[in-house]
């Protein structure tokens, strides 16, 4: 089992920055991918950014150049640094991790609202 706890969401003005953090705990040997997804009202949950166990990163086109995913392999944490935020980035952001046995786990989600 993998337990994920997110923090760092909130309200920010357009052009501002936020940093989301996610800490993993539980009975696992290792984690494969760790990443962030988001879900806006009435829309599906979409990938924002992911980092593999070897450090390869992948970003959604809409956040490329503005968001950075950061993983600490020793602490089993993953962060999402979000800069130049836009109203279209408003969503619930979910942390995701894939355990060594292949099962994916989700955090409870944290709200990010970009509004003036």
Rosetta blueprint (number, residue, H / E / L):
1 X L
2 X E
3 X E
4 X E
5 X E
6 X E
7 X E
8 X L
9 X L
10 X E
11 X E
12 X E
13 X L
14 X L
15 X L
16 X L
17 X L
18 X E
19 X E
20 X E
21 X E
22 X E
23 X E
24 X E
25 X E
26 X E
27 X L
28 X L
29 X L
30 X L
31 X E
32 X E
33 X E
34 X E
35 X E
36 X E
37 X E
38 X E
39 X E
40 X L
41 X L
42 X L
43 X L
44 X L
45 X L
46 X E
47 X E
48 X E
49 X E
50 X E
51 X E
52 X L
53 X L
54 X L
55 X L
56 X L
57 X E
58 X E
59 X E
60 X L
61 X L
62 X L
63 X L
64 X L
65 X L
66 X L
67 X E
68 X E
69 X E
70 X E
71 X E
72 X E
73 X L
74 X L
75 X L
76 X L
77 X E
78 X E
79 X E
80 X E
81 X E
82 X E
83 X L
84 X L
85 X L
86 X L
87 X H
88 X H
89 X H
90 X L
91 X E
92 X E
93 X E
94 X E
95 X E
96 X E
97 X E
98 X E
99 X E
100 X L
101 X L
102 X L
103 X L
104 X E
105 X E
106 X E
107 X L
108 X L
109 X L
110 X E
111 X E
112 X E
113 X E
114 X E
115 X L
116 X L
